[in-house]
């Protein structure tokens, strides 16, 4: 699965990041195209955090159900094992981010939103203003 670790997988297949990157094909200016790439990268981080928050909510619901089951146990009956805890939230490291962003780019290529990503990269490097290439977008 593109080298994306299980803990970093998205149940929506990074839909918001894919959407933002597909918007790049609608932009004519290189600076706006770089902005679309940056926005897509931000969406990966945002969706990663949302996925963790969803896991926490699901865990809390599982714990409520577990408590209800434990309350209904007959005396002497052993309780079931509790749900596994949710790991602490950790921001994506570069090694975790890169396979996810590759996945996002491939999804855009399969949707024909980015038919030639390497050509697009070369054009952006050639046409974009140097100040944009020195910032977060570059």
VENJO-V643719 format. One record per residue. N is the residue number from 1. PSI is psi in radians with two decimals (* if undefined). NEAR is the number of other C-alpha atoms within 12 Angstrom. Layout:
[[N & PSI & NEAR] [N & PSI & NEAR]]
This chain:
[[1 & 1.04 & 13] [2 & 0.29 & 20] [3 & 0.25 & 17] [4 & 2.14 & 24] [5 & 2.63 & 17] [6 & -0.74 & 13] [7 & -0.31 & 22] [8 & 0.14 & 35] [9 & 2.61 & 30] [10 & 2.39 & 29] [11 & -0.19 & 17] [12 & 0.13 & 18] [13 & 0.67 & 27] [14 & 0.71 & 37] [15 & -0.77 & 26] [16 & -0.67 & 29] [17 & -0.71 & 35] [18 & -0.79 & 38] [19 & -0.84 & 29] [20 & -0.67 & 33] [21 & -0.56 & 40] [22 & -0.41 & 31] [23 & -0.35 & 26] [24 & -0.62 & 34] [25 & -0.29 & 28] [26 & -0.20 & 16] [27 & 2.48 & 21] [28 & -0.63 & 18] [29 & 2.36 & 18] [30 & -0.64 & 28] [31 & -0.64 & 27] [32 & -0.59 & 24] [33 & -0.72 & 33] [34 & -0.65 & 36] [35 & -0.64 & 29] [36 & -0.67 & 30] [37 & -0.78 & 36] [38 & -0.75 & 27] [39 & -0.70 & 26] [40 & -0.72 & 34] [41 & -0.73 & 34] [42 & -0.65 & 27] [43 & -0.59 & 30] [44 & -0.84 & 41] [45 & -0.72 & 31] [46 & -0.79 & 22] [47 & -0.58 & 29] [48 & -0.78 & 34] [49 & -0.71 & 24] [50 & -0.68 & 23] [51 & -0.72 & 28] [52 & -0.75 & 26] [53 & -0.66 & 19] [54 & -0.73 & 19] [55 & -0.67 & 26] [56 & -0.78 & 21] [57 & -0.74 & 16] [58 & -0.68 & 18] [59 & -0.76 & 20] [60 & -0.72 & 19] [61 & -0.75 & 17] [62 & -0.67 & 20] [63 & -0.64 & 21] [64 & -0.77 & 16] [65 & -0.68 & 17] [66 & -0.74 & 20] [67 & -0.70 & 18] [68 & -0.73 & 15] [69 & -0.75 & 18] [70 & -0.62 & 19] [71 & -0.53 & 15] [72 & -0.01 & 15] [73 & 2.51 & 14] [74 & 2.70 & 10] [75 & 2.31 & 9] [76 & -0.19 & 8] [77 & 2.30 & 11] [78 & 2.47 & 13] [79 & 2.66 & 17] [80 & 2.90 & 16] [81 & 2.48 & 13] [82 & 2.82 & 20] [83 & 2.60 & 19] [84 & 2.51 & 14] [85 & 2.74 & 17] [86 & 2.29 & 21] [87 & 2.68 & 13] [88 & 2.47 & 12] [89 & 2.31 & 20] [90 & 2.26 & 16] [91 & 2.69 & 21] [92 & 2.29 & 27] [93 & 2.91 & 17] [94 & -0.67 & 14] [95 & -0.45 & 15] [96 & -0.61 & 24] [97 & -0.74 & 29] [98 & -0.86 & 21] [99 & -0.58 & 24] [100 & -0.77 & 38] [101 & -0.58 & 38] [102 & -0.76 & 26] [103 & -0.78 & 29] [104 & -0.78 & 36] [105 & -0.76 & 37] [106 & -0.70 & 26] [107 & -0.69 & 27] [108 & -0.66 & 31] [109 & -0.68 & 23] [110 & -0.36 & 16] [111 & 0.11 & 18] [112 & 0.27 & 18] [113 & -0.35 & 24] [114 & 1.39 & 29] [115 & -0.47 & 19] [116 & 1.40 & 18] [117 & -0.60 & 25] [118 & -0.66 & 14] [119 & -0.71 & 13] [120 & -0.77 & 25] [121 & -0.83 & 22] [122 & -0.73 & 13] [123 & -0.74 & 19] [124 & -0.72 & 28] [125 & -0.60 & 22] [126 & -0.61 & 16] [127 & -0.41 & 21] [128 & 2.57 & 25] [129 & 2.43 & 20] [130 & -0.60 & 17] [131 & -0.56 & 14] [132 & -0.60 & 22] [133 & -0.31 & 21] [134 & -0.17 & 12] [135 & -2.88 & 14] [136 & -0.64 & 17] [137 & -0.54 & 25] [138 & * & 22]]
